[in-house]
Structure formats: C-alpha cells, structure tokens
Amino acid sequence: MIPLPKLHTRRLCLRAFSTEDRARVAALVNDPDIVRDLRTFDIPYTKVDALAWLETLQPAWEQGLAAVFALCLGHGSAAPVVGAAGLVIDTPSQRAECGYWIGKDYWRKGICSEALPALLDFGFNQLGLNRITAECLTRNVASTALLTKVGFTREGLFRRHFRKREDEPFQDVIAWGFLKEEWDQRP
Ligand SMILES: CC(C)(COP(=O)(O)OP(=O)(O)OC[C@H]1O[C@@H](n2cnc3c(N)ncnc32)[C@H](O)[C@@H]1OP(=O)(O)O)[C@@H](O)C(=O)NCCC(=O)NCCS
C-alpha cells in the first residue's frame, strides 16, 4: 500500500498522523469552539479519544475510505501539528467530502486557506476525484468564508439538518461542491 504522501505549501507540511500525535491532538481539539460544529469530535476530548481516532486513519487510507492529513506549521521534523484536513472518499462516485479543523491559537492566520487547496489538488489529481463536497452550518461564518474563498460553489441548503445534542435547536447546513473541471479551469 502506498503511504499517504506528504504535501507541502509555503508555510505548511501536510502529513499522515501518527499515534504519537495523540497528546497534541487532544490538546487542540478539547475546546468547545472546535467541536461545536463537528460530527466526529466532542468534549471532553482526551488522549484516549485522540488515540482511538488516530488508529482509524491508516486503515481508512488503506481501504480507500479516507485521506486525513495532519497540518504542520513548518517543514522540519519538529513542525507542530496545528490542525487536520481530510477527505472521506466514495470511490465508485469518484467523490469525497472534505473536513477540517484548526487549533484556536492558529485561527485567522490563513492556515486553512493554504491547506485546503493542497488537499483539493491531491484529491483531484492524485486520487482522481471528480467532485469534492463540503458541508457547514449556516452559523459557521469562518467555514463559509473559507469555502467561498477557496472557490467552492454553494449548491444548496439542508434545512434543520444537524444538531449536536438532543437539547439543541436543529441547524441549517450549507452544501458546497467543487468539480474537477472547475478546479482545472480556476484562474
Ligand atoms: C473554520 C476554520 C477551519 C477556519 O480556519 P482558519 O485557518 O482560521 O481560516 P483562514 O485563516 O484560512 O480564513 C479563511 C477565511 O475565513 C475568514 N474567517 C476565519 N475565521 C473567521 C471568523 N471567526 N469570523 C469571520 N471570518 C473568519 C478569514 O477572514 C478568511 O477570509 P478572508 O481571507 O477573505 O479574510 C476554523 O475556524 C476552525 O477550525 N473552526 C472550528 C472547526 C470547524 O468549524 N471546522 C469546519 C466545520 S464545517
């Protein structure tokens, strides 16, 4: 099996996570502002939770189900993990849904704006995807700005589609899409 490659941008290295990253991942994710709109994570988020998640990633890659990258700020071996970005893949449809989070200390520094194009390029040109989708809550202004900036098309609205807990109101979710041909034609 080909290992998940390393991808490089100006400031970032995107690499496979290792179980050694569990303490760092737990420290970054264990924050209500990170998990609020994410399906996969909740607080309290411990090193044990992080290890359980990290242990799913290599098998998911080997089975062609997902490609999840650690976002490291810098290019050396000591570059700290500052977030994650990945694709959940539907092979027959040549389609994937992307997801991402960045540790709060690193917000609004353009990190996800820099990582996402590298992830999309990998999806379209290495994995041979035809379409990459994203979903974000209407209240998530950061994710909405990010997806708009990167060039996703807003395709629709899932009304009252998501809630994290049963005692919360249902949230509307925006559906976004990016086609391979649009990726190839971008300026
Ligand atoms: C969404 C998230 C990944 C954005 O990451 P980031 O690295 O801070 O984003 P960037 O710095 O690249 O910013 C991208 C755009 O969003 C805007 N933006 C970022 N955070 C914002 C905020 N809190 N409010 C308004 N706009 C915001 C930026 O200004 C930028 O647009 P601009 O360059 O036109 O000004 C980050 O806020 C996060 O991890 N949130 C919690 C997890 C989450 O919600 N994940 C997405 C689920 S759909």
PDBQT file of the ligand as one rigid body, heavy atoms in Angstrom, charges set to zero:
ROOT
HETATM    1  C1  LIG A 201     -13.186  27.021  10.027  1.00  0.00    +0.000 C 
HETATM    2  C2  LIG A 201     -11.709  27.042  10.375  1.00  0.00    +0.000 C 
HETATM    3  C3  LIG A 201     -11.085  25.724   9.974  1.00  0.00    +0.000 C 
HETATM    4  C4  LIG A 201     -11.034  28.191   9.610  1.00  0.00    +0.000 C 
HETATM    5  O1  LIG A 201      -9.621  28.038   9.703  1.00  0.00    +0.000 OA
HETATM    6  P1  LIG A 201      -8.618  29.269   9.621  1.00  0.00    +0.000 P 
HETATM    7  O2  LIG A 201      -7.254  28.727   9.348  1.00  0.00    +0.000 OA
HETATM    8  O3  LIG A 201      -8.783  30.133  10.825  1.00  0.00    +0.000 OA
HETATM    9  O4  LIG A 201      -9.163  30.034   8.336  1.00  0.00    +0.000 OA
HETATM   10  P2  LIG A 201      -8.376  31.146   7.496  1.00  0.00    +0.000 P 
HETATM   11  O5  LIG A 201      -7.493  31.950   8.400  1.00  0.00    +0.000 OA
HETATM   12  O6  LIG A 201      -7.718  30.476   6.330  1.00  0.00    +0.000 OA
HETATM   13  O7  LIG A 201      -9.561  32.080   6.997  1.00  0.00    +0.000 OA
HETATM   14  C5  LIG A 201     -10.333  31.801   5.858  1.00  0.00    +0.000 C 
HETATM   15  C6  LIG A 201     -11.313  32.929   5.641  1.00  0.00    +0.000 C 
HETATM   16  O8  LIG A 201     -12.288  32.876   6.685  1.00  0.00    +0.000 OA
HETATM   17  C7  LIG A 201     -12.325  34.098   7.380  1.00  0.00    +0.000 C 
HETATM   18  N1  LIG A 201     -12.519  33.781   8.792  1.00  0.00    +0.000 N 
HETATM   19  C8  LIG A 201     -11.804  32.923   9.531  1.00  0.00    +0.000 A 
HETATM   20  N2  LIG A 201     -12.272  32.894  10.787  1.00  0.00    +0.000 NA
HETATM   21  C9  LIG A 201     -13.302  33.766  10.818  1.00  0.00    +0.000 A 
HETATM   22  C10 LIG A 201     -14.192  34.182  11.818  1.00  0.00    +0.000 A 
HETATM   23  N3  LIG A 201     -14.110  33.681  13.060  1.00  0.00    +0.000 N 
HETATM   24  N4  LIG A 201     -15.146  35.094  11.515  1.00  0.00    +0.000 NA
HETATM   25  C11 LIG A 201     -15.250  35.590  10.267  1.00  0.00    +0.000 A 
HETATM   26  N5  LIG A 201     -14.428  35.226   9.257  1.00  0.00    +0.000 NA
HETATM   27  C12 LIG A 201     -13.463  34.326   9.538  1.00  0.00    +0.000 A 
HETATM   28  C13 LIG A 201     -10.980  34.721   7.152  1.00  0.00    +0.000 C 
HETATM   29  O9  LIG A 201     -11.046  36.112   7.305  1.00  0.00    +0.000 OA
HETATM   30  C14 LIG A 201     -10.656  34.302   5.749  1.00  0.00    +0.000 C 
HETATM   31  O10 LIG A 201     -11.287  35.106   4.799  1.00  0.00    +0.000 OA
HETATM   32  P3  LIG A 201     -10.501  36.368   4.139  1.00  0.00    +0.000 P 
HETATM   33  O11 LIG A 201      -9.126  35.897   3.814  1.00  0.00    +0.000 OA
HETATM   34  O12 LIG A 201     -11.355  36.674   2.958  1.00  0.00    +0.000 OA
HETATM   35  O13 LIG A 201     -10.484  37.406   5.167  1.00  0.00    +0.000 OA
HETATM   36  C15 LIG A 201     -11.501  27.282  11.904  1.00  0.00    +0.000 C 
HETATM   37  O14 LIG A 201     -12.235  28.427  12.272  1.00  0.00    +0.000 OA
HETATM   38  C16 LIG A 201     -11.911  26.101  12.757  1.00  0.00    +0.000 C 
HETATM   39  O15 LIG A 201     -11.146  25.169  12.950  1.00  0.00    +0.000 OA
HETATM   40  N6  LIG A 201     -13.154  26.154  13.302  1.00  0.00    +0.000 N 
HETATM   41  C17 LIG A 201     -13.636  25.072  14.187  1.00  0.00    +0.000 C 
HETATM   42  C18 LIG A 201     -13.855  23.762  13.449  1.00  0.00    +0.000 C 
HETATM   43  C19 LIG A 201     -14.817  23.952  12.282  1.00  0.00    +0.000 C 
HETATM   44  O16 LIG A 201     -15.788  24.668  12.375  1.00  0.00    +0.000 OA
HETATM   45  N7  LIG A 201     -14.483  23.269  11.176  1.00  0.00    +0.000 N 
HETATM   46  C20 LIG A 201     -15.297  23.365   9.953  1.00  0.00    +0.000 C 
HETATM   47  C21 LIG A 201     -16.556  22.605  10.055  1.00  0.00    +0.000 C 
HETATM   48  S1  LIG A 201     -17.517  22.843   8.576  1.00  0.00    +0.000 SA
ENDROOT
TORSDOF 0
